[in-house]
Amino acid sequence: MAPVIRGTRILHDGWSRFLVAEVTMPDGTRLTREIEDHGRAVGVLPYDPERRVALLVEQFRPPTFFAAGTLSLLEVPAGLLDESEPEDGARREAFEETGVRLGPLERLTTGWSMPGISTEQMDLFLGAYTAADRSGPGGGLADEHETITVHEMPLATLAAMSDRGEITDMKTLVLLFALRLRRPELFAGA
């Protein structure tokens, strides 16, 4: 017998919905669990295999500031999925946030970002680019007040930063580790 969700009530309905679910477990135990629900998301690591660099973004994140006083995070371009195809969403986010136009993407996985609290599934991709593919300003959308700083960084530097624990965003670490496993020659000197 599987657990049964007997019902939910909405606590907040905005950019995200916050629910309380009433759950009956297989042994009959009744629980309440909070759920954050805002839909699917995408993340992509744009990297230039010729120049051995990657594009990351940095911006203020209120939750990390609230929890730890962290003013900004270094992250891969990412965001909510508005399109029917995750690849299209990853390309859109990369262009909005970094100004790079990505072609074919290499799918890594579709994973749960925070399965203990959130319904979010994130599609993760690697996307090769060249210097000529950087055709837009990047920086995010002004009407969303993203205020994004774009960083083009050597892959060897990013590898060293991850080894020292200086990259603290999980989606970024997963994508960086995947690229290191799949294309170790790009990290020579790390």
N, C-alpha and C positions, 0 to 999 in steps of 0.2 A: 504494500500500500504506500502510495506517495503522500507527501504532505499536501494539505488542502488550504488554499487561501480563501477564507470564509467571507472576506470583504475588505474593502479599503476605504479610508476617508482622506480627503485632501486637506493638508494643513496650509499649503501655499501653492498658488498656480501663477507663475511668472515665466522668466527665462527657463527655469526648471520648475518641475512640480515636486513637492515633498508630500509623501503619503505615509500613512500608518497602515500597515497590513495586519489583519487578524489571521493567524496561521494555526492550524491544527496539525500536529506532527503525527507520524504513523502510530506512535504509542498512545495517542489521545491527548498529549500535553498541548495546552493552548498558549500561544506566544503572541506578542505584538512586536513588530519590527518596522523600523523607519526605512523608507526607500526614497532615494533621490532619482528622479526620472526626467531626462531631457533628450533622449534619443541617441542615435549613432554619431560617431565622430571619426575623423581621419587624422593621420599624422604621416609626414614624409620627411626623409632625410635627403635633401638635394646635395649631390656631391659631383665634383668635376674630376674624373679619373685621370685626365691629362695633367692638370696642375696640382692634383692631390690636395684639394681643399673641399670644404663643405660650407653650406650656408646655414647658420643658426640665427635665431632671433632672441631678443632680450626685451622684456617688458615688466612693468609692475604687476604683481599678482596679489590682490587683497587677501586671499586666504593664507598665503605663505607669510605675508607681512603680519597678519593677525596671529598666526600660530608661532612664528619664530623671528619676527622682525626682519625677515628677508625682503630687501627692497626690489630685487628683480631676479629672474631665473634665465639661464641660457637654455633654450629649447629648440626642438625642430618645429617647423611650421605645422600648425594643427588647428582643428576647429570642428564645429558641428557639421554634419553632413546634410546639405540642402538638396543635393542632386540624387538621382536614382542610382547612379554608379559611383562607388567609392573612389575609383580612379579619377573621375572628374572633380570630385570634391577635393582630393589631394592636390590636383593641379591648380585648382582655384585658390586654395589656401597658400600654396607656394608662391603664386603670382602676387596675390594681395599682400602677403607678408614680406616677401623677399624680392619681388620684381623679376623672378626667373620663370621662364616658360619651359615646363617639363614635357618631354615626349613620353615614350614608353616607360612604364613603371614596373618595378619588380616587387610583387606582393610578398610580404613577410608573413603576416597572420592577421586574423581578426580575433582580438582578445578582449577580455573584460578588464577595464581599467581599475575598478574598485569594487569587486564582487560582493563585499560585505555590506555595502550601502547603496551602490549605484547600479542602474540598469544599463549604463553606457558600455557599448561595445565599440572598440576602436580598430579601424582597418589601418594597418601600418605598411608603408611602402619605402623602398629605396628608389631614388630618381636621379639618373645621371644627367648632367648638363654641361655646356661649354660656356666660355666667357661670352660668346655671341648670344646666348639664350637669355642673358640678363637685360631685358628690354624695358622694364617698368621701374618705378621709383621704390616699390616696396613700402614698408612702414605700417602696413595695416590700413584699415578703413577709418577715415576721419570721423564719420558719423557713429562709429562704435567706440571712439576714443581709445583706440588700441595703443597709439604712441609706441610703435615698435622700432627698436634699433636692430639693424641687420649687421651680422658679423660673418665675413668670409674668412674661415680659419683653416690652417693646415691640418690635415687629417692626423699627422703625427702628434701635433699639439693636443688635439682632442683626445687621442688615445692616452697620452700622458696625463691629461686632466682627469679622464675617467679612472685611470689606475690610481690616482691620488685621492679619489672620492670627491672631486670638485664639480662633477656634473651630477646634479641631484634630482633631475627630472627623469622619471622612470621610462617614459616613452622614448626619450632621447637616448638613454643608456641602451635600451633594447635595440634600437635601430643602429646605434654606433657599434655595439657588440656584433650584431648580425653582419654589418659591412666588414668588420675586422675578420670575421670567420670566413665570409664568402670571398673577400678580395684582400687577403693579407699583404699582397705586394704593394698596395696603395699606402700602407702604413710604415714603410721602410724608414728607419731612423727613430721609431717610437720607442 
